[in-house]
């Protein structure tokens, strides 16, 4: 049997008397795109925060990697070293730095040279900087925004900012990227462009993607499988076409007919 890259087992997360995630279990396998869907307040972002260890006081277990590692044993600042990175609903870029420098920040843990090497601009430091700069430029070219490399992030259109944020996650050579509402705030053309871009990224890099998204057309066209939850509880996990026809999912979104 194939080993999951990410596995949630009986995960429960409560805030006082409010249970945001309730005994949730599902698997994500290598090289697939999985969508996590549910109505507003279903607990989707809380699930992401548990996976990335922003919340650690959940019950149950979350394991990642092959062989699996219990993420609860990993400090939140070191989760990225396991090959797991995420984007946020609100874009987290540094506005007064260039597009290229924002990408290089995403690779900061790949620098092996010491601070003294950086200060003295040793050969090792220069080689590392050149390698990572070339990598960043390749990503910007793939995203067709290499012409913006020296421009400040501040003032860039929202669709461009989304691309920059995704490119920055790729700088860390992730195994799994978690995308939190990547199409939020985009117009129809930008959403189509993002869908095509994620498809290109998936072909070029050995990646697994887990995403939350309210745009059901985006989810259904892009994802291999979809996990539906409501009030933090598992409803179903299946192919997009079967999820759309699932009565439990339909009831969660549309309400139960009298």
C-alpha positions as CSV (number, residue, x, y, z in Angstrom):
1,X,0.0,0.0,0.0
2,X,1.3,3.5,-0.9
3,X,2.4,5.6,2.1
4,X,0.7,9.0,2.5
5,X,2.9,12.1,2.3
6,X,0.6,13.8,4.8
7,X,-1.7,12.0,7.1
8,X,-4.2,13.4,9.6
9,X,-5.6,11.0,12.2
10,X,-8.5,11.9,14.5
11,X,-7.4,15.5,14.7
12,X,-9.5,17.7,17.0
13,X,-8.9,21.3,17.8
14,X,-11.0,23.3,20.2
15,X,-11.0,26.9,21.3
16,X,-12.6,26.9,24.7
17,X,-16.0,25.4,24.2
18,X,-15.9,25.8,20.4
19,X,-14.7,22.7,18.5
20,X,-13.3,24.0,15.2
21,X,-11.9,20.6,14.0
22,X,-13.7,17.5,15.1
23,X,-12.0,14.0,14.8
24,X,-10.8,14.7,11.3
25,X,-8.8,12.1,9.3
26,X,-7.6,12.2,5.7
27,X,-4.5,11.4,3.6
28,X,-2.6,13.3,0.9
29,X,-0.4,11.3,-1.4
30,X,2.7,12.4,-3.3
31,X,2.3,14.3,-6.6
32,X,-1.4,15.0,-6.2
33,X,-3.4,18.2,-5.8
34,X,-6.0,17.9,-3.1
35,X,-8.7,20.5,-2.3
36,X,-10.1,21.1,1.1
37,X,-13.6,22.6,0.8
38,X,-16.5,23.4,3.1
39,X,-18.9,26.3,3.9
40,X,-17.6,29.4,5.7
41,X,-16.8,28.5,9.3
42,X,-16.2,24.8,8.4
43,X,-12.7,24.8,10.0
44,X,-10.6,24.8,6.9
45,X,-8.0,27.4,7.9
46,X,-7.8,25.8,11.4
47,X,-6.9,22.5,9.7
48,X,-4.1,24.3,7.8
49,X,-2.9,26.0,11.0
50,X,-2.7,22.6,12.7
51,X,-0.8,21.0,9.8
52,X,1.8,23.8,9.8
53,X,2.0,23.7,13.6
54,X,0.8,27.2,14.2
55,X,-1.5,25.4,16.6
56,X,0.1,22.6,18.5
57,X,-2.5,21.9,21.2
58,X,-4.7,19.7,19.0
59,X,-5.6,16.1,19.8
60,X,-4.8,13.3,17.4
61,X,-1.7,13.1,15.1
62,X,-0.4,14.8,11.9
63,X,2.5,13.1,10.2
64,X,4.4,14.2,7.2
65,X,7.1,12.7,4.9
66,X,8.3,9.3,3.9
67,X,9.1,7.8,6.3
68,X,6.6,9.8,8.4
69,X,7.5,12.3,11.1
70,X,5.1,13.4,13.8
71,X,4.9,17.2,13.1
72,X,4.0,17.9,16.7
73,X,7.6,17.0,17.6
74,X,8.9,19.7,15.2
75,X,9.2,23.4,16.3
76,X,7.0,25.6,14.1
77,X,10.1,27.5,12.9
78,X,11.5,24.2,11.5
79,X,8.4,22.9,9.7
80,X,9.7,24.4,6.5
81,X,12.9,22.3,6.8
82,X,10.7,19.2,6.5
83,X,9.6,20.4,3.0
84,X,6.2,21.8,4.0
85,X,5.4,25.4,3.2
86,X,2.3,27.5,2.9
87,X,0.8,30.7,1.6
88,X,-1.7,32.8,3.5
89,X,-5.1,34.4,2.8
90,X,-3.5,37.8,3.3
91,X,-0.4,38.1,1.2
92,X,2.8,38.1,3.4
93,X,5.4,39.9,1.2
94,X,7.8,42.7,2.1
95,X,6.5,45.7,0.2
96,X,9.7,47.8,0.3
97,X,11.9,45.1,-1.1
98,X,12.3,44.1,-4.8
99,X,10.4,41.1,-6.3
100,X,13.7,39.3,-6.6
101,X,14.7,39.9,-3.0
102,X,11.4,38.7,-1.8
103,X,12.1,35.4,-3.5
104,X,15.6,35.1,-2.1
105,X,14.1,35.5,1.4
106,X,12.2,32.3,0.7
107,X,15.5,30.5,0.2
108,X,17.2,31.8,3.4
109,X,17.4,28.4,5.0
110,X,19.3,27.1,2.0
111,X,22.3,29.4,2.6
112,X,25.0,27.2,4.1
113,X,27.6,29.9,4.4
114,X,28.1,31.6,7.8
115,X,27.5,35.2,8.7
116,X,31.2,35.9,8.4
117,X,31.2,34.6,4.9
118,X,28.4,36.9,4.0
119,X,30.1,39.9,5.6
120,X,33.4,39.2,3.9
121,X,31.7,38.3,0.6
122,X,33.8,35.1,0.4
123,X,33.8,32.9,-2.7
124,X,31.4,30.4,-1.0
125,X,28.9,33.2,-0.2
126,X,29.1,34.6,-3.7
127,X,28.6,31.2,-5.3
128,X,25.5,30.5,-3.1
129,X,24.0,33.9,-3.9
130,X,24.6,33.4,-7.6
131,X,23.0,29.9,-7.6
132,X,19.9,31.1,-5.7
133,X,19.6,34.2,-7.8
134,X,19.6,32.1,-10.9
135,X,16.9,29.8,-9.4
136,X,14.8,32.8,-8.5
137,X,15.1,34.2,-12.0
138,X,14.1,30.9,-13.5
139,X,10.9,30.9,-11.4
140,X,10.1,34.5,-12.3
141,X,10.5,33.5,-16.0
142,X,8.2,30.6,-15.6
143,X,5.6,32.9,-14.0
144,X,6.3,35.5,-16.8
145,X,7.1,38.2,-14.4
146,X,10.9,38.3,-14.8
147,X,10.7,41.8,-16.2
148,X,9.5,42.9,-12.7
149,X,12.5,41.5,-10.8
150,X,14.0,44.8,-9.7
151,X,10.7,46.6,-9.0
152,X,9.4,47.0,-5.5
153,X,6.6,44.7,-4.4
154,X,4.6,47.7,-3.2
155,X,2.2,48.8,-5.8
156,X,2.1,45.6,-7.9
157,X,-1.3,44.3,-9.0
158,X,-2.9,41.8,-6.7
159,X,-2.6,39.0,-9.3
160,X,1.1,39.6,-9.6
161,X,1.5,39.5,-5.8
162,X,-0.1,36.1,-5.7
163,X,2.4,34.8,-8.3
164,X,5.3,36.3,-6.3
165,X,4.1,34.6,-3.1
166,X,3.8,31.2,-4.9
167,X,7.3,31.7,-6.4
168,X,8.7,32.4,-3.0
169,X,7.4,29.1,-1.6
170,X,9.1,27.2,-4.5
171,X,12.5,28.7,-3.5
172,X,12.6,26.4,-0.5
173,X,12.3,23.2,-2.6
174,X,9.1,22.0,-0.9
175,X,7.6,18.6,-1.0
176,X,4.2,20.0,-0.1
177,X,2.7,23.4,-0.7
178,X,-0.4,24.5,1.2
179,X,-2.3,27.2,-0.6
180,X,-4.8,29.2,1.4
181,X,-7.4,30.6,-1.0
182,X,-5.0,31.3,-3.9
183,X,-7.8,32.6,-6.2
184,X,-9.3,34.9,-3.6
185,X,-9.5,38.5,-4.9
186,X,-8.7,37.6,-8.5
187,X,-10.9,38.3,-11.5
188,X,-11.9,35.6,-13.9
189,X,-8.9,36.0,-16.2
190,X,-6.4,36.1,-13.3
191,X,-8.1,33.0,-11.9
192,X,-7.7,31.2,-15.2
193,X,-4.0,32.3,-15.4
194,X,-3.4,31.0,-11.9
195,X,-5.0,27.7,-12.7
196,X,-2.7,27.3,-15.7
197,X,0.3,28.4,-13.7
198,X,-0.3,25.8,-10.9
199,X,-0.6,23.2,-13.7
200,X,2.7,24.3,-15.1
201,X,4.4,24.2,-11.7
202,X,3.0,20.7,-11.1
203,X,4.5,19.5,-14.3
204,X,7.9,21.1,-13.8
205,X,8.4,20.3,-10.1
206,X,7.9,17.1,-8.1
207,X,5.2,18.7,-5.9
208,X,2.2,17.9,-3.8
209,X,-0.4,20.6,-3.3
210,X,-3.1,21.0,-0.7
211,X,-5.4,24.0,-1.1
212,X,-8.4,25.7,0.4
213,X,-10.5,27.6,-2.2
214,X,-14.1,28.9,-2.3
215,X,-14.1,29.1,-6.1
216,X,-15.6,25.6,-6.9
217,X,-14.9,25.8,-10.6
218,X,-11.2,26.4,-9.8
219,X,-11.2,23.4,-7.4
220,X,-13.0,21.0,-9.6
221,X,-10.8,21.7,-12.6
222,X,-7.5,21.6,-10.8
223,X,-7.7,19.0,-8.1
224,X,-7.2,15.2,-8.3
225,X,-9.2,14.7,-5.1
226,X,-11.4,16.8,-2.9
227,X,-11.9,16.5,0.9
228,X,-15.2,18.1,2.1
229,X,-15.7,19.1,5.7
230,X,-18.4,20.9,7.7
231,X,-18.3,22.2,11.3
232,X,-14.8,20.6,11.4
233,X,-16.1,17.1,10.7
234,X,-15.2,14.9,7.7
235,X,-18.0,14.6,5.1
236,X,-16.4,12.9,2.1
237,X,-13.2,12.6,0.1
238,X,-13.3,11.6,-3.6
239,X,-12.8,12.8,-7.1
240,X,-14.2,16.3,-8.0
241,X,-17.1,14.8,-10.1
242,X,-18.1,12.5,-7.3
243,X,-17.8,15.1,-4.6
244,X,-20.2,17.4,-6.6
245,X,-22.8,14.6,-6.6
246,X,-22.3,13.6,-2.9
247,X,-25.6,14.3,-1.0
248,X,-23.8,15.2,2.3
249,X,-21.7,17.8,0.4
250,X,-24.8,19.2,-1.4
251,X,-26.6,19.4,1.9
252,X,-23.7,21.3,3.6
253,X,-23.6,23.9,0.8
254,X,-27.2,24.1,-0.2
255,X,-29.1,23.1,3.0
256,X,-31.5,20.2,3.5
257,X,-34.8,20.4,1.6
258,X,-37.9,20.1,3.7
